Amino acid sequence: TPTALAAPLLVEIGYDAKKTVICCLIMNTLATPFGAAGTPIWFGLDGLGIDDDNLETIGFWSSVISGTAAHVVPAVAALQLVTWADLKREWKTYFVCVYSCAGVALAVSAFSYELPTLLGGGVGLVVSAFYVKTTNTPPMKMLKEITDSIRSIGSIRRTNSSAGGPGDKDKDDDIELQQHATSSLSPSSSSMRADEEEKSVAGEDDDDGHFDGDGFDDDAKAKKDLVDVELSEDMASAEKKEKKKEKKEKQPKQPQIPKGPTWKYVMPLGLVVFFLTLTRFPELDLKDELKATNPRDTVRLGSFGEVWISSALVIGLSNIFREPTVATTFEVLYVPAFLPFFWVSIITLVTFGQWREIPTLMSRTWKRTNSVLLPIASALVLAALMKAGVAAAIANPIITSFGKYGWTFVTPLFGVLGSFFSGSTTVSNLTFGSVQTIAADRLNLNRLHLLALQTVGATIGNCICLQNIIQAKAVVGLDALESEFIKVTWKAAALFIAVAWGWALILLATSGRY
């Protein structure tokens, strides 16, 4: 998930791991309606008889509601990492980041339900980085000058102190004592002290002609005390360094990143953005080519149905159990898992010379994902059952009892519930999309706006989803209860739901039918 990818980067910078995970969970609620090139919309609402134009309407209203929440939700997330005073001081930077991301996403959603997050995130990243670099960050030359100045000031203070110049007398005395103690540890000073001790023990006078009846003068005692203090401090410092070393050795080693030019590190993200834009941009008209179902070759499986594959590598299973209306398809070249993610991964591994590590990487991926495959498969089965008629059985008794306004408040909560148990905006829409369609027909409401509220609720549920929390805390190495995260993220979820309710009531009041 985005949370599991972003959290380690912030932790590596130096932010607290737990607060970082909470921040990323909250921020994740703003992007998922259009995640994976709009999968929650074009796949999550598949089978409801909605054409592309109406899917764009659903995406647009989802973006309007999310864009409104984007004025406050990022602030709630940012306050996990910075203080309110810091946020107020950087309010211009805050709104530049918000509008460059959410504003672009809203504009793109007017003509596409697949590209808002992709282009909004990409443009927002570039604009925000440029703004911060040109307005908030001092040039490298200035930083070097500041560093040199700090070092010069420290050098001058040490020189003044050693020369008895102006300054704090206590600090001068401390420096002199440290120098005196250091000099007393040198071989020459040790031999001189030994000679003085022999003279004192023998009862001889010191240079000033004074004699200590115990055999030691006051100066020798002071020197001995300073040496003891210095040795104790050295031992304590050495012990502290040893503990730090042991702690560092116990921590897992970070993977070594191959060295190379900057373009190598930008290339994977750039290729993903390029291919997704290339295959989804309406003006390029590649979408229909990648989803073409004809011509195709068919293999009959008797009563099990017919398997076919088209020239665009669309694989289908139709006439399942001899039911003409029961069928399914898988668009290999259109699903983001294959193009671009699979091919970009291969290109990246070859570019970095890591292709020999493919078996190891596949093994690690399997270990990380095998625990969630069963829950996801179960959620998909539940979604299929809901679409097959279970949704109608559940919805019929309760829809009329809520009424128009009551169902307005319930709709986003269905989306939250779906994401909470599945960890996916797409699965939530698959599960409860048909329920919203039935409710719209029964209560004479606009189903497109109901489905937009359902989608917004589904994205809100990601911040309290147990699966997302477990993945994120595992990546950053946290050992904390999931409830500790939900106790914070539910507040952001409640704020977002309130925004969704407000928009639903506005639409209902202004149009009478939304």
Contacts in CASP RR format, 6 or more apart in sequence:
PFRMAT RR
TARGET T0000
AUTHOR 0000-0000-0000
METHOD contacts of the structure
MODEL  1
TPTALAAPLLVEIGYDAKKTVICCLIMNTLATPFGAAGTPIWFGLDGLGI
DDDNLETIGFWSSVISGTAAHVVPAVAALQLVTWADLKREWKTYFVCVYS
CAGVALAVSAFSYELPTLLGGGVGLVVSAFYVKTTNTPPMKMLKEITDSI
RSIGSIRRTNSSAGGPGDKDKDDDIELQQHATSSLSPSSSSMRADEEEKS
VAGEDDDDGHFDGDGFDDDAKAKKDLVDVELSEDMASAEKKEKKKEKKEK
QPKQPQIPKGPTWKYVMPLGLVVFFLTLTRFPELDLKDELKATNPRDTVR
LGSFGEVWISSALVIGLSNIFREPTVATTFEVLYVPAFLPFFWVSIITLV
TFGQWREIPTLMSRTWKRTNSVLLPIASALVLAALMKAGVAAAIANPIIT
SFGKYGWTFVTPLFGVLGSFFSGSTTVSNLTFGSVQTIAADRLNLNRLHL
LALQTVGATIGNCICLQNIIQAKAVVGLDALESEFIKVTWKAAALFIAVA
WGWALILLATSGRY
1 28 0 8 1.000
1 462 0 8 1.000
1 468 0 8 1.000
1 471 0 8 1.000
1 472 0 8 1.000
2 24 0 8 1.000
2 28 0 8 1.000
2 31 0 8 1.000
2 32 0 8 1.000
3 21 0 8 1.000
3 24 0 8 1.000
3 25 0 8 1.000
3 28 0 8 1.000
3 468 0 8 1.000
3 471 0 8 1.000
3 472 0 8 1.000
4 468 0 8 1.000
4 471 0 8 1.000
4 472 0 8 1.000
4 474 0 8 1.000
4 475 0 8 1.000
6 24 0 8 1.000
6 27 0 8 1.000
7 17 0 8 1.000
7 20 0 8 1.000
7 21 0 8 1.000
7 24 0 8 1.000
7 472 0 8 1.000
7 475 0 8 1.000
7 476 0 8 1.000
8 475 0 8 1.000
8 476 0 8 1.000
10 20 0 8 1.000
10 23 0 8 1.000
10 24 0 8 1.000
10 81 0 8 1.000
11 17 0 8 1.000
11 20 0 8 1.000
11 476 0 8 1.000
15 81 0 8 1.000
16 81 0 8 1.000
17 473 0 8 1.000
17 476 0 8 1.000
17 477 0 8 1.000
17 478 0 8 1.000
18 473 0 8 1.000
18 478 0 8 1.000
18 480 0 8 1.000
18 484 0 8 1.000
18 485 0 8 1.000
19 80 0 8 1.000
19 81 0 8 1.000
20 80 0 8 1.000
20 81 0 8 1.000
20 476 0 8 1.000
21 469 0 8 1.000
21 472 0 8 1.000
21 473 0 8 1.000
21 476 0 8 1.000
21 478 0 8 1.000
21 485 0 8 1.000
22 77 0 8 1.000
22 80 0 8 1.000
22 485 0 8 1.000
22 488 0 8 1.000
22 489 0 8 1.000
23 77 0 8 1.000
23 78 0 8 1.000
23 80 0 8 1.000
23 81 0 8 1.000
24 77 0 8 1.000
24 472 0 8 1.000
25 462 0 8 1.000
25 463 0 8 1.000
25 464 0 8 1.000
25 468 0 8 1.000
25 469 0 8 1.000
25 472 0 8 1.000
25 485 0 8 1.000
25 489 0 8 1.000
26 73 0 8 1.000
26 76 0 8 1.000
26 77 0 8 1.000
26 80 0 8 1.000
26 463 0 8 1.000
26 489 0 8 1.000
26 492 0 8 1.000
27 73 0 8 1.000
27 74 0 8 1.000
27 77 0 8 1.000
28 462 0 8 1.000
28 463 0 8 1.000
28 468 0 8 1.000
29 69 0 8 1.000
29 73 0 8 1.000
29 459 0 8 1.000
29 460 0 8 1.000
29 461 0 8 1.000
29 462 0 8 1.000
29 463 0 8 1.000
29 492 0 8 1.000
29 493 0 8 1.000
29 496 0 8 1.000
30 66 0 8 1.000
30 67 0 8 1.000
30 69 0 8 1.000
30 70 0 8 1.000
30 73 0 8 1.000
30 74 0 8 1.000
30 102 0 8 1.000
30 459 0 8 1.000
31 117 0 8 1.000
31 121 0 8 1.000
31 459 0 8 1.000
32 40 0 8 1.000
32 117 0 8 1.000
32 425 0 8 1.000
32 458 0 8 1.000
32 459 0 8 1.000
32 462 0 8 1.000
33 40 0 8 1.000
33 41 0 8 1.000
33 59 0 8 1.000
33 62 0 8 1.000
33 63 0 8 1.000
33 66 0 8 1.000
33 116 0 8 1.000
33 117 0 8 1.000
33 425 0 8 1.000
33 455 0 8 1.000
33 456 0 8 1.000
33 458 0 8 1.000
33 459 0 8 1.000
34 40 0 8 1.000
34 41 0 8 1.000
34 59 0 8 1.000
34 62 0 8 1.000
34 63 0 8 1.000
34 105 0 8 1.000
34 109 0 8 1.000
34 113 0 8 1.000
34 114 0 8 1.000
34 115 0 8 1.000
34 116 0 8 1.000
34 117 0 8 1.000
34 118 0 8 1.000
35 117 0 8 1.000
35 425 0 8 1.000
36 336 0 8 1.000
36 426 0 8 1.000
37 114 0 8 1.000
37 115 0 8 1.000
37 118 0 8 1.000
37 276 0 8 1.000
37 280 0 8 1.000
37 336 0 8 1.000
38 113 0 8 1.000
38 114 0 8 1.000
38 117 0 8 1.000
39 336 0 8 1.000
39 426 0 8 1.000
40 424 0 8 1.000
40 425 0 8 1.000
40 426 0 8 1.000
40 428 0 8 1.000
40 429 0 8 1.000
40 455 0 8 1.000
40 458 0 8 1.000
40 459 0 8 1.000
41 55 0 8 1.000
41 58 0 8 1.000
41 59 0 8 1.000
41 62 0 8 1.000
41 113 0 8 1.000
41 114 0 8 1.000
41 429 0 8 1.000
41 455 0 8 1.000
42 55 0 8 1.000
42 113 0 8 1.000
42 114 0 8 1.000
43 426 0 8 1.000
43 430 0 8 1.000
44 426 0 8 1.000
44 427 0 8 1.000
44 429 0 8 1.000
44 430 0 8 1.000
44 433 0 8 1.000
45 55 0 8 1.000
45 58 0 8 1.000
45 429 0 8 1.000
45 433 0 8 1.000
45 451 0 8 1.000
46 430 0 8 1.000
47 387 0 8 1.000
48 433 0 8 1.000
48 434 0 8 1.000
48 437 0 8 1.000
48 451 0 8 1.000
50 58 0 8 1.000
50 448 0 8 1.000
50 451 0 8 1.000
54 448 0 8 1.000
55 113 0 8 1.000
56 109 0 8 1.000
56 110 0 8 1.000
56 111 0 8 1.000
56 112 0 8 1.000
56 113 0 8 1.000
57 448 0 8 1.000
57 452 0 8 1.000
58 113 0 8 1.000
58 448 0 8 1.000
58 451 0 8 1.000
58 452 0 8 1.000
58 455 0 8 1.000
59 109 0 8 1.000
59 113 0 8 1.000
59 116 0 8 1.000
59 452 0 8 1.000
59 455 0 8 1.000
60 109 0 8 1.000
60 110 0 8 1.000
60 113 0 8 1.000
60 452 0 8 1.000
61 448 0 8 1.000
61 449 0 8 1.000
61 452 0 8 1.000
61 503 0 8 1.000
62 109 0 8 1.000
62 452 0 8 1.000
62 455 0 8 1.000
62 456 0 8 1.000
62 459 0 8 1.000
63 105 0 8 1.000
63 106 0 8 1.000
63 109 0 8 1.000
63 116 0 8 1.000
64 106 0 8 1.000
64 503 0 8 1.000
65 452 0 8 1.000
65 453 0 8 1.000
65 456 0 8 1.000
65 499 0 8 1.000
65 500 0 8 1.000
65 503 0 8 1.000
66 102 0 8 1.000
66 105 0 8 1.000
66 456 0 8 1.000
66 459 0 8 1.000
67 102 0 8 1.000
67 103 0 8 1.000
67 105 0 8 1.000
67 106 0 8 1.000
68 499 0 8 1.000
68 503 0 8 1.000
69 495 0 8 1.000
69 496 0 8 1.000
69 499 0 8 1.000
69 500 0 8 1.000
70 98 0 8 1.000
70 101 0 8 1.000
70 102 0 8 1.000
71 98 0 8 1.000
72 495 0 8 1.000
72 499 0 8 1.000
73 492 0 8 1.000
73 495 0 8 1.000
73 496 0 8 1.000
74 94 0 8 1.000
74 97 0 8 1.000
74 98 0 8 1.000
75 87 0 8 1.000
75 94 0 8 1.000
76 491 0 8 1.000
76 492 0 8 1.000
76 495 0 8 1.000
77 492 0 8 1.000
78 87 0 8 1.000
78 94 0 8 1.000
79 87 0 8 1.000
80 488 0 8 1.000
87 94 0 8 1.000
90 136 0 8 1.000
92 135 0 8 1.000
93 128 0 8 1.000
93 131 0 8 1.000
93 132 0 8 1.000
93 135 0 8 1.000
93 136 0 8 1.000
96 127 0 8 1.000
96 128 0 8 1.000
96 131 0 8 1.000
97 124 0 8 1.000
97 128 0 8 1.000
100 120 0 8 1.000
100 123 0 8 1.000
100 124 0 8 1.000
100 127 0 8 1.000
100 128 0 8 1.000
100 131 0 8 1.000
101 120 0 8 1.000
101 121 0 8 1.000
101 123 0 8 1.000
101 124 0 8 1.000
101 125 0 8 1.000
101 128 0 8 1.000
102 120 0 8 1.000
103 120 0 8 1.000
104 116 0 8 1.000
104 119 0 8 1.000
104 120 0 8 1.000
104 121 0 8 1.000
104 123 0 8 1.000
104 124 0 8 1.000
105 116 0 8 1.000
105 117 0 8 1.000
105 119 0 8 1.000
105 120 0 8 1.000
105 121 0 8 1.000
106 116 0 8 1.000
108 115 0 8 1.000
108 116 0 8 1.000
108 119 0 8 1.000
108 120 0 8 1.000
109 116 0 8 1.000
111 282 0 8 1.000
112 280 0 8 1.000
112 281 0 8 1.000
112 282 0 8 1.000
114 276 0 8 1.000
114 280 0 8 1.000
115 276 0 8 1.000
115 277 0 8 1.000
115 280 0 8 1.000
115 281 0 8 1.000
118 273 0 8 1.000
118 276 0 8 1.000
118 277 0 8 1.000
118 280 0 8 1.000
119 277 0 8 1.000
122 273 0 8 1.000
138 146 0 8 1.000
157 167 0 8 1.000
158 175 0 8 1.000
160 166 0 8 1.000
160 167 0 8 1.000
161 167 0 8 1.000
161 171 0 8 1.000
161 172 0 8 1.000
161 175 0 8 1.000
161 176 0 8 1.000
162 175 0 8 1.000
162 176 0 8 1.000
162 179 0 8 1.000
164 172 0 8 1.000
165 172 0 8 1.000
177 226 0 8 1.000
178 230 0 8 1.000
180 223 0 8 1.000
180 226 0 8 1.000
181 223 0 8 1.000
181 226 0 8 1.000
181 227 0 8 1.000
181 229 0 8 1.000
181 230 0 8 1.000
182 230 0 8 1.000
183 189 0 8 1.000
184 190 0 8 1.000
184 193 0 8 1.000
184 223 0 8 1.000
184 226 0 8 1.000
184 227 0 8 1.000
185 227 0 8 1.000
185 230 0 8 1.000
193 220 0 8 1.000
193 223 0 8 1.000
196 206 0 8 1.000
196 217 0 8 1.000
196 220 0 8 1.000
197 216 0 8 1.000
197 220 0 8 1.000
199 205 0 8 1.000
199 206 0 8 1.000
200 206 0 8 1.000
200 212 0 8 1.000
200 215 0 8 1.000
200 216 0 8 1.000
200 217 0 8 1.000
200 220 0 8 1.000
201 215 0 8 1.000
203 211 0 8 1.000
203 213 0 8 1.000
203 215 0 8 1.000
204 211 0 8 1.000
205 211 0 8 1.000
206 217 0 8 1.000
210 217 0 8 1.000
212 218 0 8 1.000
258 352 0 8 1.000
258 353 0 8 1.000
258 354 0 8 1.000
264 351 0 8 1.000
264 352 0 8 1.000
267 347 0 8 1.000
267 348 0 8 1.000
267 351 0 8 1.000
268 344 0 8 1.000
268 345 0 8 1.000
268 347 0 8 1.000
268 348 0 8 1.000
271 340 0 8 1.000
271 344 0 8 1.000
271 347 0 8 1.000
272 340 0 8 1.000
272 341 0 8 1.000
272 344 0 8 1.000
274 340 0 8 1.000
275 339 0 8 1.000
275 340 0 8 1.000
275 343 0 8 1.000
275 344 0 8 1.000
276 336 0 8 1.000
276 340 0 8 1.000
278 284 0 8 1.000
278 286 0 8 1.000
279 286 0 8 1.000
279 287 0 8 1.000
279 290 0 8 1.000
279 333 0 8 1.000
279 334 0 8 1.000
279 339 0 8 1.000
280 287 0 8 1.000
287 334 0 8 1.000
289 312 0 8 1.000
290 312 0 8 1.000
290 331 0 8 1.000
290 333 0 8 1.000
290 334 0 8 1.000
291 312 0 8 1.000
291 314 0 8 1.000
291 331 0 8 1.000
291 334 0 8 1.000
292 310 0 8 1.000
292 311 0 8 1.000
292 312 0 8 1.000
292 314 0 8 1.000
293 310 0 8 1.000
293 312 0 8 1.000
293 314 0 8 1.000
293 329 0 8 1.000
294 310 0 8 1.000
294 311 0 8 1.000
295 310 0 8 1.000
295 311 0 8 1.000
296 308 0 8 1.000
296 309 0 8 1.000
296 310 0 8 1.000
296 311 0 8 1.000
296 314 0 8 1.000
297 308 0 8 1.000
297 309 0 8 1.000
298 306 0 8 1.000
298 307 0 8 1.000
298 308 0 8 1.000
299 306 0 8 1.000
299 307 0 8 1.000
299 308 0 8 1.000
300 306 0 8 1.000
301 307 0 8 1.000
303 321 0 8 1.000
303 322 0 8 1.000
304 320 0 8 1.000
304 321 0 8 1.000
305 317 0 8 1.000
305 318 0 8 1.000
305 319 0 8 1.000
305 320 0 8 1.000
305 321 0 8 1.000
305 322 0 8 1.000
306 317 0 8 1.000
306 318 0 8 1.000
306 319 0 8 1.000
307 315 0 8 1.000
307 316 0 8 1.000
307 317 0 8 1.000
308 315 0 8 1.000
308 316 0 8 1.000
308 317 0 8 1.000
308 318 0 8 1.000
309 315 0 8 1.000
309 316 0 8 1.000
312 331 0 8 1.000
312 333 0 8 1.000
313 331 0 8 1.000
313 332 0 8 1.000
313 333 0 8 1.000
314 329 0 8 1.000
314 330 0 8 1.000
314 331 0 8 1.000
314 332 0 8 1.000
314 333 0 8 1.000
314 334 0 8 1.000
315 329 0 8 1.000
315 330 0 8 1.000
315 332 0 8 1.000
316 327 0 8 1.000
316 328 0 8 1.000
316 329 0 8 1.000
316 330 0 8 1.000
317 327 0 8 1.000
317 328 0 8 1.000
317 329 0 8 1.000
318 326 0 8 1.000
318 327 0 8 1.000
318 328 0 8 1.000
319 326 0 8 1.000
319 327 0 8 1.000
320 326 0 8 1.000
320 327 0 8 1.000
320 328 0 8 1.000
332 338 0 8 1.000
333 339 0 8 1.000
346 355 0 8 1.000
349 355 0 8 1.000
349 357 0 8 1.000
349 358 0 8 1.000
349 361 0 8 1.000
372 467 0 8 1.000
372 471 0 8 1.000
375 422 0 8 1.000
375 467 0 8 1.000
376 422 0 8 1.000
376 424 0 8 1.000
376 427 0 8 1.000
379 421 0 8 1.000
379 422 0 8 1.000
379 424 0 8 1.000
379 427 0 8 1.000
379 431 0 8 1.000
380 427 0 8 1.000
380 430 0 8 1.000
382 431 0 8 1.000
383 427 0 8 1.000
383 430 0 8 1.000
383 431 0 8 1.000
384 430 0 8 1.000
386 394 0 8 1.000
386 430 0 8 1.000
386 431 0 8 1.000
386 432 0 8 1.000
386 433 0 8 1.000
386 434 0 8 1.000
386 435 0 8 1.000
387 430 0 8 1.000
387 434 0 8 1.000
389 434 0 8 1.000
391 432 0 8 1.000
391 433 0 8 1.000
391 434 0 8 1.000
391 435 0 8 1.000
391 438 0 8 1.000
392 434 0 8 1.000
392 438 0 8 1.000
394 435 0 8 1.000
395 435 0 8 1.000
395 438 0 8 1.000
395 439 0 8 1.000
395 442 0 8 1.000
396 438 0 8 1.000
396 442 0 8 1.000
399 407 0 8 1.000
399 438 0 8 1.000
399 439 0 8 1.000
399 442 0 8 1.000
399 443 0 8 1.000
400 442 0 8 1.000
400 443 0 8 1.000
402 410 0 8 1.000
403 443 0 8 1.000
404 443 0 8 1.000
404 444 0 8 1.000
404 445 0 8 1.000
404 508 0 8 1.000
405 505 0 8 1.000
405 508 0 8 1.000
407 439 0 8 1.000
407 443 0 8 1.000
407 445 0 8 1.000
407 450 0 8 1.000
408 453 0 8 1.000
408 501 0 8 1.000
408 504 0 8 1.000
408 505 0 8 1.000
408 508 0 8 1.000
409 501 0 8 1.000
409 504 0 8 1.000
411 436 0 8 1.000
411 439 0 8 1.000
411 450 0 8 1.000
411 453 0 8 1.000
411 454 0 8 1.000
411 457 0 8 1.000
411 504 0 8 1.000
412 453 0 8 1.000
412 454 0 8 1.000
412 456 0 8 1.000
412 457 0 8 1.000
412 460 0 8 1.000
412 497 0 8 1.000
412 500 0 8 1.000
412 501 0 8 1.000
412 504 0 8 1.000
413 457 0 8 1.000
413 497 0 8 1.000
414 428 0 8 1.000
414 432 0 8 1.000
414 435 0 8 1.000
414 436 0 8 1.000
414 454 0 8 1.000
414 457 0 8 1.000
415 428 0 8 1.000
415 429 0 8 1.000
415 432 0 8 1.000
415 454 0 8 1.000
415 455 0 8 1.000
415 457 0 8 1.000
415 458 0 8 1.000
415 460 0 8 1.000
415 461 0 8 1.000
416 457 0 8 1.000
416 458 0 8 1.000
416 460 0 8 1.000
416 461 0 8 1.000
416 464 0 8 1.000
416 493 0 8 1.000
416 497 0 8 1.000
417 428 0 8 1.000
417 432 0 8 1.000
418 427 0 8 1.000
418 428 0 8 1.000
418 431 0 8 1.000
418 432 0 8 1.000
418 458 0 8 1.000
418 461 0 8 1.000
419 425 0 8 1.000
419 427 0 8 1.000
419 428 0 8 1.000
419 457 0 8 1.000
419 458 0 8 1.000
419 459 0 8 1.000
419 460 0 8 1.000
419 461 0 8 1.000
419 462 0 8 1.000
419 465 0 8 1.000
420 461 0 8 1.000
420 464 0 8 1.000
420 465 0 8 1.000
420 466 0 8 1.000
422 428 0 8 1.000
422 431 0 8 1.000
422 465 0 8 1.000
422 467 0 8 1.000
423 461 0 8 1.000
423 462 0 8 1.000
423 465 0 8 1.000
423 467 0 8 1.000
423 468 0 8 1.000
425 455 0 8 1.000
425 458 0 8 1.000
425 459 0 8 1.000
425 462 0 8 1.000
428 454 0 8 1.000
428 457 0 8 1.000
428 458 0 8 1.000
428 461 0 8 1.000
429 451 0 8 1.000
429 454 0 8 1.000
429 455 0 8 1.000
429 458 0 8 1.000
432 454 0 8 1.000
433 451 0 8 1.000
433 454 0 8 1.000
436 447 0 8 1.000
436 450 0 8 1.000
436 451 0 8 1.000
436 453 0 8 1.000
436 454 0 8 1.000
437 447 0 8 1.000
437 450 0 8 1.000
437 451 0 8 1.000
439 445 0 8 1.000
439 450 0 8 1.000
440 446 0 8 1.000
440 447 0 8 1.000
440 450 0 8 1.000
441 447 0 8 1.000
444 513 0 8 1.000
445 513 0 8 1.000
445 514 0 8 1.000
446 511 0 8 1.000
446 513 0 8 1.000
446 514 0 8 1.000
449 504 0 8 1.000
449 507 0 8 1.000
449 514 0 8 1.000
450 514 0 8 1.000
453 500 0 8 1.000
453 504 0 8 1.000
456 496 0 8 1.000
456 500 0 8 1.000
457 496 0 8 1.000
457 497 0 8 1.000
457 500 0 8 1.000
460 493 0 8 1.000
460 496 0 8 1.000
460 497 0 8 1.000
460 500 0 8 1.000
461 493 0 8 1.000
462 468 0 8 1.000
463 489 0 8 1.000
463 492 0 8 1.000
463 493 0 8 1.000
464 486 0 8 1.000
464 489 0 8 1.000
464 490 0 8 1.000
464 493 0 8 1.000
466 482 0 8 1.000
469 482 0 8 1.000
469 485 0 8 1.000
469 486 0 8 1.000
470 482 0 8 1.000
473 479 0 8 1.000
473 480 0 8 1.000
473 485 0 8 1.000
504 514 0 8 1.000
507 514 0 8 1.000
508 514 0 8 1.000
END
